């Protein structure tokens, strides 16, 4: 749903984060994609990438890139930059 507020103040996501019809596979258990405690990273994309994602959403074939991790607060506090790199490496392998 598009509107002012949240991440949309900085841009528009190519794929929905709210799917009340739960038509996409990533929404089969819940109509809101993010859950409490999720680590989310948005990245800039080109207009061509945006249009390709929109086509996948329309076709019902779009899947979010996801990787399960267990957050370790002690590692995050000890060296936030290093721990962020570790988390991003997990996502890059997904």
N, C-alpha and C positions, 0 to 999 in steps of 0.2 A: 504494500500500500504506500503510495507516494504522498509525502506531505512534509511540512517543516518539522525539524527536530531531529535529534540523534545524529547518526552518521550521515543523514541526508543533507545536513548543513554543509558538508564538505564534498558531497558528490552523490551520485545515484548508483546503487548496486545493480549490476546487470541481471542478477538472479534474485528472486524473492527471498525474504527471510520470514515471511508470514504467508501461509497457504491454508486458508480456512477450509478449502475443499480437500486438502491433503492429496492433491493429484500427483505431486512429485514424490519419488521414492524416499527422499530424505525427510519427508514429512509424514511418513506412514504411522508413526507413533504419537506425533504431537504436531499441532498446526504452526508452532513457532520453532524456527530452526535452532536458535541458541538456547542453551540451558544454563542455569546458574553454575558458575565455575568454569564455563567454557573459555578457552583462550582463542581470541579471534584476531585475524590479521587481514586487513583489506590491502589490496595492491592496485596501483593504477593499471589500466588496460587501454589498448587502442580502440578506436571506433569499430574497426573490423572485428576485434575480439568481442566487443560488446554485442555487436549484431549476431555473431556466431552463437554466443551464449543465449541471447534472446530466442534464436531459432531452436536451440536445444530445449529451452524452457517451454516454448510453444508445442514442440513435438513430444514433450514429457520425458525426454532422455537426459536432461541435465542432472549431474551429480556434483555435489560439493566435494572438494578435496578435504579429506579428514584423516586424522591420525590420533588414536587413543594415547594419552599420556597420563601419568600420575604426577601431579604437581608436587614439587618438593620445596617447601618454604625455606628450609635451612640453606639449600643451594641457591635459591633466588636471593636471599638476604646476603649470603656470603660473597657472591659475585654476580650481580644482576645481568651484566652484559654477557658474560660467559654462559650463564644459564639460558638467556634468551637465544643465543646462538645454538645451544643444544636443542632447545625446543623447535627452532626453525629447521634444524637438520632432520629431525623426526618428520616434520611436515614435508620437507623436500623429498623424502624417501616415499611418501604416500602416493 
